[in-house]
Amino acid sequence: MRDQDLNDIQRLPLFSGMATEHFSQMLRAAYAQDFPAQLQLFRQDDRADFLHVLMEGTVALFAQSGGREATMAIIRPVSSFILAACMLDQPLLMSARTMSRSRIVLIPATDVRKAFRADPEFAVAANRQLAMGFRDMVGQAKSLKLRKSNERLVDYLLTELEVQGTAGRVLISAEKRVLASFLGMTPESLSRAFKSLEAAGVRVSGSQVAIPDPQRLRALLDDA
């Protein structure tokens, strides 16, 4: 594993408060691995053997039932995922697939659980991350239940604008069909939703979305 990987992982809020000894013990058997795009990392109902930390690339978490597939989350670096399954030692509720070439650090779940019991700061941080994940899940459920498709797209674009920190422009790293699934709509509905935002100045060029006036977009949510 690269020294930079260790530094980046230790700066994550989940691990930043850990005692150095406990952090080192937790990562003693961890390793980094490079994956090509469109590779399935794990399947729902598998055991959670490793906590995953995405260092480079993009990963989609998705669920399947009755031949249908729904994107549940889009993971970007640097961030960890499937913490809940690792802590509970329970089967995974989602599958994961790389959306681009990705570098992932795999931390044995048994060592994560040992660190949770040994390090109070890590335990607090883990509980905080799990609580935030629950709130995010409730927020997504409310959006799907209460907002129209174009309103969900507006909320996504405004969130991405803040996360990416780019003035007036958002890069969509996911395929359009994956983004549509994440927002709870078909690819055709997503295209119509983008079209409906042109009156607010939104322009799409490939994976780039120009948003010259974010306040005009925000007003669409305020008026909803």
Secondary structure as GFF3:
##gff-version 3
##sequence-region A 1 224
A	DSSP	alpha_helix	3	11	.	.	.	ID=ss1
A	DSSP	alpha_helix	20	26	.	.	.	ID=ss2
A	DSSP	beta_strand	31	35	.	.	.	ID=ss3
A	DSSP	beta_strand	40	42	.	.	.	ID=ss4
A	DSSP	beta_strand	50	56	.	.	.	ID=ss5
A	DSSP	beta_strand	59	65	.	.	.	ID=ss6
A	DSSP	beta_strand	68	75	.	.	.	ID=ss7
A	DSSP	beta_strand	79	81	.	.	.	ID=ss8
A	DSSP	alpha_helix	83	88	.	.	.	ID=ss9
A	DSSP	beta_strand	95	98	.	.	.	ID=ss10
A	DSSP	beta_strand	102	108	.	.	.	ID=ss11
A	DSSP	alpha_helix	109	118	.	.	.	ID=ss12
A	DSSP	alpha_helix	120	146	.	.	.	ID=ss13
A	DSSP	alpha_helix	149	164	.	.	.	ID=ss14
A	DSSP	beta_strand	169	171	.	.	.	ID=ss15
A	DSSP	alpha_helix	176	182	.	.	.	ID=ss16
A	DSSP	alpha_helix	187	196	.	.	.	ID=ss17
A	DSSP	three_ten_helix	198	200	.	.	.	ID=ss18
A	DSSP	beta_strand	203	205	.	.	.	ID=ss19
A	DSSP	beta_strand	208	210	.	.	.	ID=ss20
A	DSSP	alpha_helix	214	222	.	.	.	ID=ss21
###
